[in-house]
Amino acid sequence: MSNYRTNIDEAATLINAEGSAWNAINPESVARMRLQNRFKTGLDIAKYTAKIMREDMDNYDKDSSQYTQSLGCWHGFIGQQKMISIKKHLLSTKRRYLYLSGWMVAALRSEFGPLPDQSMHEKTSVAALIKELYTFLRQADARELGGLFRELDAASEAEKPAIQAKIDNFETHVVPIIADIDAGFGNEEATYLMAKQMIEAGACCIQLENQVSDVKQCGHQDGKVTVPHVEFLAKINAVRYAFLELGIDDGVIVARTDSLGAGLTQKIAVTNEAGDLGDKYNSFLEVEAVDAANLANGDVVFQQNGQLVKPARLPNGLFKFRAGTGEERCVLDCITSLQNGADLLWIETEKPHVAQIGGMVNKIRETIPNAKLVYNNSPSFNWTLNFRQQVFDAMTEAGQDVSAYDRNNLMSVEYDNTELAVQADEKIRTFQADAAREAGIFHHLITLPTYHTAALSTDNLAKEYFGDQGMLGYVANVQRKEIRQGIACVKHQNMAGSDMGDDHKEYFSGDQALKASGKDNTMNQFS
């Protein structure tokens, strides 16, 4: 008749087959516990979410307005509250994911304490966070379903069908996670082993970048060093093998290129003939023509276009790319990755500019028509200043009077209510839809938003509570807002699982159960 009733009937059949020894086991309680624990392992989650992500990718190919979004989360509770909020306000989790940022793992989840984004944190910490996020999301399922079960118990016969329909049509909080594996934390074997950990924890999508693993830098900082394509492709293969070994045949790989901001390489690529992939990589190097007579001790030379050339080399042994080749290198990286097993692209840019991103994507799509991006709507960008400058430049190009504005000072609050600022804010508001339509961006994420919101909210609370507002600083700015906005964790005991614990005690002990939810529970003040 329904999923709920079917589960009860199946449990009853099993219990009856065991005879009187299982008389204390209630089939409806078994059915409830099973429904509250839909996903038994991380691989169950990875299989379920990979299918969702593939369907979303197909839908985006048909209609670019169907782009997807996520926010970076550094703790299971943060991810849980995000998904609870999405369900509350938007009624569905469809096309909304979680992002797991290597930057935030380094800054917040390492046993060393805060670290820069240079792959110095423990290799196990990423998989541990994936597991933690899904533990909290599964608990959110159990909590919400537990509330529906209690509603069902208290309902009249006339009310029960509607509540049961909610149970049968329940939408899980479990959604895809795009998980950052940095540059693979070592060679291709290290990448494979770490990818396996992440997939076993539940990841259906792994993001891998083409920097040198042991000198990896944050994508928005200087000093980035890329690897020849053959090394990056070996790591893409390693991740694919990990997915296939674990039975996640539709796992998703995001190939990230940092070439736009990376001016260095550790190695000259191996090339066997003119025009092959290694030769193309080397063609971007800064070189000078030499002959045997003017070579110095230790110089590195190779033949290029029939000439003997010497690449520009730094004192640390790294080789320089020619200035202005970043976009060309990005396009080649992207095409090569998609032709060799990647599913999605990530181009790390220095600013959020639709035309710039779209220009590169259009070049990629000349070879790979359905190429699409995951894009970092990064807090490393000054969004206000960038978009005000973009509007200023557009106004200048259109011949409009911009004499009232100082382009170098557009962040100033004095411009907040000007026409320029209004136009810039509207461009920020529509950036994701515009870029999905015009620049091939399938997934928009903010890498570090909850890092910043935690800092901002803590600053505001500390300022008020330790200042002259005292307890009112908490009550007026936190608790009162929680109550009025319907924030679920205002009942923090319930959020932490107290009611579920009571349910289980009743299942296990019957009338002897010592429960926490009696009349003296202070959470009753928030009902």
N, C-alpha and C positions, 0 to 999 in steps of 0.2 A: 504494500500500500504506500509506503514511504520509506525513505532511508532510515529515519528514526525507528519506525515500527519494525522494519526489516532487521535492523541491528538487535533489537530486543528479542525478536523471534529466533535469530541465530544463536544468541547467547542462551536463551531458554532451552533450545535443543541440545546444546553442549552440556549445560548444567544437568538437565534431566538424564542424559546418558551416563552421568557419573553416579547417579543414585543418591541415597540419603547423605552421603559424606559431604555433598556440596549443598545441602539444604539451606545453609545460611547465606549462600551467594544469591543476590538479587539480580535477575537478568537485566532489568532496566538500569540498575547502577553500572553493570558491566558495559552496557550499550553507551551510557553516558561517558564513561571513562574512555572508551574506544573513540568516540566522536571527538572528545577533547584532546586526543593524542593521535591525530590523523597521520602525522609524519613520524615514523619510527626511527629513521636514521638520516644522516646528512645526505646520503646518496638518494634517498627518497625525495628529499627536498631538491637536490640538483636536477633530478629527472623531471620533476614537476615544473620547476622554474625555467629550465632550458626550453621546454615546450612553449611556455608563455612568451619567452623572449623571441623565439623564432617566429611565432605567430605575429608578434608586434612588429618585427622587422618586415615581414611580408605585407602587413597592413600599411606600414609606412611607405613601402615601395609603390603601393596603389594610391596613397593619399598622404601627402607630406604633412597635413595638419594633424596626423595621428602620431606625432612624435612622443617620446617618452622622457621622463624626468626623474631625478633623484637628488637627495641631499646626503652629504657625507656624515657618517655617524661613528663616534669613537667609543661608544659603550652600548651594551645591549638595551639598557633602559632608554637611552636616547632614541635608538631605532624603534623600539616598541612604542614610545609616546608619539613619535612621528606618524606611525601607521595608524594608531588609534585616532589621532587627530584627523588624518586623511579620511578615515571611514566616517568620522563624526560630521565633518564639514562638507565633504565631497561625495559621500555615500558609497564610494567604490575605490578599490586600490588599483584598478586597471591603469596600466601604463605608468605606474609609479613604483620606482625601485628604491633600493638602498645602494649607496656607494661606500666602499671601504677604502679609505685613503691611506697609502703608505706614509704620507707626511704625518697624519694624525697618530698612526701607530708609533712612529718614531718619537713624536713629541709627547705622547700621553700614555703609551702602553708598554714601554720598555722598562726592564728591571734596572737599567742604567740610569733611569730618570730621563728628563727631557733631552732629546737628541735632535740634531739637524737631519734633514731629509737626505741622508747619504747611505742608506741601507746598512746602518750599523746596529739596528735593533735585532733581536733574536729571530731566527728563521721561523720558529714555531708561533710567534706572537700574532701573525696575520691569521693563520688557521684558527688560533684560539679565539680571536675576536669574531670570526665568522660563526664559529660554534656558539659563542655567547649571544650574538645577535639573534640567531635562530632559536636559541633557548628562550629568550625573552619574547620573540614573536609567537612561538608556540604557546607560551604561558598566557599571552594576550588572547589567543583563541580559547584556551581553556577557561579563562576568567569570564569572557563574554558569553560563551556557551553555558557556563555554570549559572550565570544570571538568568539566562533564558529557561534553564531547567527549573530554577526556583520559581520563576514566573508561571511556568507550566503547572507546577505543583499547587500553586495558590489560585489558579484560574478556575472559573466555572466551566462546565462542559461546553457551553456555547463559545467560550473564549479560547478553548484549547486548540482548535484547528488553526487559527491564525498564528498562534505562538509556535505550533509544530511546523508550520510552513516556514517561519523564520529560521528554525533549527535546520530544516531540510535544505534551505537555500542559503545557508550561512556562507559568507565570503571570508576566507582565511586572511590573516594578517601576513602570512608568509608570501614574500615577493622575491623576485630576482635580486641578487647582490652582484654588482660589478666590483670585483676584488683586485686590488693593485698588488702585483707581484714585483714591482720595481723593475730592475733589469735582470731578475732571475736569481739574485743572491749567489752568483758563482757561475760555473760552467753549465753546459746543457744538462748534465746529470743532476746537478744541484737544482736546476729549474724544474726538472721532471719530478724530483722527490718532493719539492715544496708545493708544486701544483697538485700532486696527489693528496697531500695533506689538506689543501684548501678545498678540493673537490669532495673529499670524504667528509669535510665539515659542512658542506652544503653549497659551495660556490658553483654556479652554472656558467659563469663568465669570468674570464681572467684577462687582465690588462697587463701587457708586457711592453717595455720600452727598449729602444735601441741604443741606450748608453752603455758604456763600459761598466760592468757590474761593480768592480772594486774602486772606481772613482766616480760613482754615480752622484749627481747633484740634483737638487730640486729643479723642476722644469722652468721656474721663473727666476733662477739665479744664474750667475755667470759660471764659466769653467766647465761646461758640459763637453763630453768626449763621446763620439759615436763609434760604433763598430762596423766593419765591412758587412755587407748584406748577408754573406754566407753564414756568418756567426749568428746573426739575428734569426735567420731562417731555421737554423738548427734548434734554437730555443722555441720557436713557434712549433716545430715538429715535436719537441719534447712535451709541450703542453698538450698537443693533440693526442699523442700516445697516452698520456695520463688520462685524458677524458675517455679514450676508447678502451683502455684497460679496465676502467671502472664502470663501463657500460653506459656512459653518458655520451651517446653517439652524436647528439646534437648540441654538445657544449659549444660555447661561443668564445672566440679569441679576439681581443681588441689589440691591434698592433699600433703602438704609439711611436711616433717619430719626434725626436727632439732636434732635428736637423736645422730648423729655422733659427734656433738660438745657439746651436753648437758650432763653434768654429774650429774644432780640433778633432783629430782622430789618433788613436793609439797605434794603428797599423796601416801600412800600405797594403791594399788588397792584392791577392794573388790573381793574376790575369794570364790566360793562355793564348788569347788572340784579340786583336783589335776589335773593340765594340762589345766585348762580353761584359758581364755585370761588374767584374772586378775592374776592368778598364774604365767603365763609366764612373765608378766610385773614385778612382784615381784621377779622372779628368777634372775633378773639382778642386784638386790640391793646388796650393800656391807653389809654383815651381819656377826655376830659372834654368835656361839652357847652359850646359857646361861641356867641356871636353876633358880628356884625360890629363891634359897638361896643367889645368888649374884646379884640380881636386885637392882638398885638404885631408889631413889624417882623420879617418872615421866618417867621412862624408858618405851619405846614402844616395845612390843614383839609380835611375831606371830609364828604360827607353819609352818614349811617348811620341806618337805621330812621327816616327822616324828620327827623333832627336834624343840625345842623352840629356836628361834633366835631373836637377837636384831639388827635392822638395824642401820647403821652409820648415826647419825643425827647431823647437824650443829647447832650452837647456835641460828640461825634464824628459826629453826624448819624444814628445808629442809632435805631430805634424799638423800644419795649418791648412785650412781650406781657404780658397779665394773669397774675399769679401763679396757679398751680394749674390752668393750661390745658394743661399738657404732655401728659397722657395723651390728651385729646381731640384735640390736634393730631397726635399719633402715629397715632391710629386713622385720622384723615382722610388723613394722608400715605400710610399703608399701602394703604388702599382705592383712593385715587387712582392710586398707582403700579401696583398690580395691574391696574386697569382700563385702564391705558395702557402696557402692554408689559413690565412687570417680571414675573419668574417667582417670585422668593423675596423675603422681607423680612428686614430686620435692624433691630431696635429696640435702640438703645444705652441700657441702663438704668444706674442708679446702684448697684444691688445685685443679687445673684442670688437672686431670690425667685419661686418657681414661681407662686404665687397672683397676684402682680402682673402677671407676663408673661401668664399664662393669662387674666386678666381682660381685657387689651387684645386678645388674640388672639380671644377669644370674641366681642367686639364687631365685630372685623374679619370674622369668619366669618359674622356675620349677613348680610353682603353678599356675601362671597367665601368659600363653604363650604370650599374646599380650600386656603385660605391657610396658608402654612407659613413658618417662620423659619429663618434662620441665626443662631446666638446666640454671642456672645462670652463664653466662660467666663474672664473677664479676670483677669490677675494684678494689675490695679489694684484689684480687690476684696480685702479682707481676709476670705478665706473662713472661716477659723477663727472670727473675731470675729462675722461676720455670722450664721453658722449657730448659734453658741452663743446669740446674742441672740434668734434666731428660736425656738429651743427654750425659752429662758428665758421669752419672752413667751407661748408656748403653754402652758407649765407654769403660769404665773400665771393665764392665762385659765381653765385647768381647775381652779383652786383648789388647786393643789399648793403645798407649802411650799418657797419659794425663798430662805429667810432665810440659807442658807449661802453664797449667791452674791452678788457685787457685779456688777450688770449692766454697769457701766462698766469693769470690770477683768477681763472674762471671758477675755481673751487670756492671762492669767497661767498659767504652767506649773503652779501649784498646783491648777488645775482639770482637768488633763489626764486623770486617771484617774477622774473623777467620772461619775456616771450622765448628767448633762447633756452632758458632753463626748463620751461614747460615743454618745449619741443624735445629737448634732450631726455627728459624723464619719460616722455611717451615712447621714444625710441628704445629706452631701456626696458620699458614695460613690454613692448612687442618684440624685443630682440630674439627671444627663443622661437616664436612663431615665424618671424622674418627669416631667421637663419635656417630653420627647418625647411622653409619653402625655397629659399634662394641659395643656400650653401650646403645642402645635403646633410644637415645635422639630424640624425635619428634620435640621439639621446643627449639631453642637456643635464648637466650635474653641477652642483657647487661642491667643491672638494672639502672645504673646511668650515662650513657655516656654523655648525654646532660648537666648534671650538670658540668662535667669536660670540655666539649667543650666550654661552656659559660665562665667558669673561664679562660681557656687558651686563647680564642680569646680576651676577655676583657683585660687580662694582656698584650697581645701583642699590642693591640691598645693603652692602657694607656701609656705603655713604649715609644711608638713612638710619639704619639700626644702631650703628656705633656713633652716630651724630645725635642731634637733639630730638629726633623723632622717636628714638627708642623702639619699643614694641610696635608702635604704629607704623614704623617703616616696613615691618614685615606684614602686618595685618592689612594695611591699606593697599600695598603694592604687590602683595603675593596672594595671601589667603582670600581676601575679599574678591580679587580678580578671578582666582581659581573657581570660587563658588559661582560667580555671576557668568563666567564663560563656560561653565560645565566641564572643567578639567577633571578627568577621571581620578587623577592621583590626589585630589583633595581628600579623598578617602584612602589614605596611604596604606592602611592595614589591608583593605580589600585589594588594592593593587599589588601588594606584596604576597597575596595568596591566602589571607586569613579565612575568607569564606570558602575557598576551595578545600582548605584544610578541614574546616567544619564538615563539609559534605563528605569527605573521605572518612572522617571519624565516625559519622553516622552510618556509612556503608559498612565499615569494619566492625563497629562496636554496638550498633543499634541504639537502644535507649540508654545504654551505659556511657555514651559518648560525652566527654567533657568539652563543650564547645565555647568559643570565644565571643560569639555574636549575641550575647544576652543583653538585657536591658541596661547593664552598666557599661556597655561598650560605648566609648565617647564618640565613635564614628556615627552613632545615631543622631548626633547633632547636625549632621550634614545631609540627612535624608530629605 
